Amino acid sequence: MNILVCVKRVPDTETRVRVGSDGTSIDSSGVKFVLSPYDEFAVEAALRLKEARGEGEVVAVSLGDDSSQETLRSALAMGADRAVLLQGEVSLDGLATARALAAEVEAHDASLVLLGVKAADDDQQQVGPMLATLLGRPCATAVSSFEVKDGAVVCRRGVDGGTETVELPLPAVLTITKGEYEPRYASLKGIMAAKRKPLESKEAAVSDSRIRVAAMELPAERSGGRIVGEGPDAVPELLRLLREEANVL
């Protein structure tokens, strides 16, 4: 079974983000970029499926500029067999990204396409379902674990109060969330091997983004805490403040 995993280069979640001088983007100077954590779950899921079946190929694909090669090398170090960089501008328009990815997916014989449930930077959760729609394939989102059998993929999704099981015919598109697939650490052997694995770069047909960022600003600084009293005698005042000032009651 051949599996294609779509990955994205994002700022490290521990990075202290600063707004750029243009007021519509982040200042990337000094920012460490990584493989999106949810995409790591997708890569791990693909590798485990290949290992369990003992055959197949895992291909990592990313849309971006040359800097995204580092992200793809991370996926290769984890164990992906090869990678494809689609050269094109990444925007907030999920449909533009999905269209670029769909054109590449159609060129591969991939029974399963995996993505992280969302990108750690824009948090939109759009590209996976849009990609499935463009390909005409069934889609399951926020999948915590799955198994492939008899030409179908059986997915488990966490829902309020329990677990939902969904069965989809192959080929299919899944978006993976935190659950069974804790990402493996890349070994030194894997990191060295990643340098020799094939990484193809090609121009992507990316449609113009229909979304523009009007402004970007950091959240307001939190005000200091307040002590309204001590012991049971403070409860009435605390309730009044929660109701009249915080508006949470």
C-alpha positions in Angstrom: 0.0 0.0 0.0 1.3 3.4 -0.9 0.6 6.3 1.5 0.9 10.0 0.8 1.3 12.3 3.8 0.8 16.1 3.4 2.9 18.1 5.9 3.5 21.8 6.6 6.3 24.0 7.9 5.2 26.0 10.9 6.7 28.1 13.7 7.8 26.0 16.7 4.9 26.1 19.2 7.3 27.2 21.9 8.5 30.2 19.9 7.8 33.7 21.2 6.0 35.2 18.2 6.4 38.8 17.3 4.3 40.8 14.8 6.3 42.0 11.8 6.8 45.6 10.8 4.1 45.4 8.1 1.5 44.6 10.8 0.1 41.7 8.8 2.6 38.9 9.3 5.0 37.5 12.0 8.6 38.6 12.3 10.4 35.4 11.2 13.9 36.5 12.4 15.1 34.2 15.1 12.0 31.9 14.8 12.5 28.2 14.7 10.3 26.4 12.2 9.3 22.7 12.5 7.1 20.0 11.1 3.6 20.7 12.3 3.0 18.5 15.4 -0.3 17.2 14.1 1.4 16.3 10.8 3.9 14.3 12.9 1.0 12.1 14.0 0.1 11.6 10.4 3.6 10.6 9.4 3.8 8.2 12.4 0.5 6.6 11.4 1.7 6.1 7.8 5.0 4.5 9.0 3.2 2.1 11.4 0.8 1.0 8.7 3.6 0.3 6.2 5.6 -1.6 8.9 2.5 -3.7 9.9 1.9 -4.6 6.2 5.5 -5.1 5.4 5.3 -3.4 2.0 4.4 -0.1 0.4 5.8 3.4 0.2 5.4 6.5 2.3 5.7 9.8 0.4 5.8 13.1 2.2 4.5 16.2 0.3 4.7 19.8 1.3 3.7 23.1 -0.4 6.1 26.0 0.2 9.5 27.5 -0.7 13.0 26.0 -0.4 12.9 26.4 3.4 10.3 23.6 3.5 12.9 21.1 2.4 14.0 21.0 6.1 10.5 20.0 7.1 10.4 17.3 4.5 13.8 16.0 5.7 12.3 15.7 9.1 9.7 13.4 7.7 12.3 11.5 5.8 14.4 11.1 9.0 11.4 9.6 10.8 11.2 7.0 8.1 9.3 8.3 5.0 10.7 6.8 1.8 10.8 10.0 -0.4 9.5 13.5 -0.5 8.1 16.0 -2.9 8.3 19.8 -2.5 5.6 21.7 -4.3 7.1 25.2 -4.9 4.4 27.8 -4.3 3.2 30.4 -2.0 1.4 29.3 1.1 -1.6 31.4 2.2 -4.5 31.3 4.6 -6.7 30.1 1.7 -7.2 26.4 2.4 -8.8 25.8 -0.9 -5.8 27.1 -2.8 -3.6 24.7 -0.8 -6.0 21.8 -1.4 -6.0 22.4 -5.1 -2.2 22.4 -5.3 -2.1 19.2 -3.3 -4.9 17.5 -5.2 -2.9 17.9 -8.5 0.0 16.1 -6.9 -2.0 13.4 -5.3 -3.6 12.4 -8.6 -0.1 11.8 -10.0 0.5 9.1 -7.3 -0.9 5.7 -6.8 -1.8 6.3 -3.1 -4.6 4.4 -1.6 -4.5 6.5 1.5 -3.8 10.3 2.0 -3.0 11.4 5.5 -2.8 14.9 7.0 -2.7 16.4 10.5 -6.1 17.4 11.7 -4.9 21.0 11.5 -1.8 23.1 11.1 -0.4 24.4 14.3 -0.1 28.0 12.9 -3.5 28.8 11.3 -5.6 26.1 13.1 -8.3 26.0 10.3 -8.9 22.3 9.8 -9.9 22.9 6.2 -7.4 21.4 3.8 -8.1 17.7 4.5 -11.8 17.8 3.8 -11.3 20.1 0.8 -8.7 17.8 -0.6 -11.0 14.8 -0.3 -13.8 16.7 -2.0 -11.6 17.7 -4.9 -10.4 14.1 -5.3 -13.8 12.7 -5.0 -12.7 10.5 -2.1 -14.4 9.7 1.3 -12.9 11.6 4.3 -12.8 11.0 8.0 -11.5 13.9 10.2 -9.9 13.9 13.7 -9.0 10.2 13.5 -7.2 8.9 16.6 -6.5 5.4 15.2 -7.4 3.3 12.2 -6.8 0.0 10.5 -7.0 -1.1 6.9 -8.7 -4.4 5.9 -10.6 -5.8 3.0 -10.3 -2.7 0.8 -11.6 -0.3 3.5 -10.2 1.8 6.4 -11.9 1.6 9.8 -11.4 4.8 11.7 -11.9 5.6 15.4 -12.7 9.2 16.4 -13.2 10.6 19.8 -16.6 12.2 20.4 -18.3 13.5 23.5 -18.8 10.6 25.9 -17.2 7.9 23.8 -15.6 6.8 20.5 -17.1 6.8 17.1 -16.2 4.1 14.5 -16.4 5.0 10.8 -15.6 2.7 7.9 -14.6 4.2 4.5 -13.8 2.5 1.2 -10.3 3.0 -0.2 -8.9 5.2 -1.6 -9.6 7.7 1.2 -8.4 10.8 3.0 -7.9 10.9 6.8 -6.9 13.8 9.1 -5.0 12.5 12.2 -5.2 13.9 15.7 -3.5 13.1 18.9 -4.2 9.5 20.1 -2.5 6.3 19.3 0.2 7.7 17.0 2.8 9.2 19.4 5.6 10.3 17.0 8.9 8.5 17.1 12.2 10.3 17.5 14.4 10.4 14.5 17.5 8.3 15.1 21.0 9.4 14.1 20.8 6.6 11.5 17.5 8.0 10.2 18.8 11.6 10.1 21.9 10.5 8.1 19.7 8.4 5.8 17.3 11.3 5.2 20.2 13.2 3.5 20.4 10.5 0.8 16.7 9.9 0.3 15.1 11.4 -2.9 13.5 14.8 -2.5 11.9 16.1 -5.7 11.2 19.8 -6.1 8.6 21.0 -8.7 6.6 24.1 -9.5 3.0 23.9 -8.2 -0.1 25.5 -9.7 -1.3 27.6 -6.8 -4.4 29.7 -7.3 -4.5 33.3 -6.0 -5.5 33.5 -2.3 -9.0 34.9 -1.7 -8.1 35.7 1.9 -6.1 38.7 3.0 -4.8 39.5 6.5 -6.1 43.0 7.4 -4.1 43.3 10.7 -2.3 41.2 13.2 -1.7 42.1 16.9 -0.7 40.3 20.0 -3.3 39.6 22.8 -3.7 42.3 25.4 -1.5 41.9 28.5 -3.3 40.2 31.3 -4.1 42.4 34.3 -2.8 41.4 37.7 -4.8 39.2 40.1 -7.0 40.6 42.8 -7.5 39.4 46.3 -11.1 40.0 47.4 -10.9 38.6 50.9 -10.2 35.5 52.8 -12.2 32.4 53.7 -16.0 32.0 53.3 -16.6 35.7 53.8 -15.0 36.5 50.4 -17.4 34.3 48.5 -20.3 36.9 48.0 -17.8 39.5 46.7 -16.2 37.0 44.4 -19.5 36.0 43.0 -20.5 39.6 42.5 -17.2 40.3 40.5 -17.6 37.2 38.4 -21.2 38.3 37.6 -20.8 42.1 37.1 -17.2 42.5 35.9 -16.1 39.3 34.3 -19.6 38.5 33.0 -19.0 34.7 33.4 -22.0 34.0 35.6 
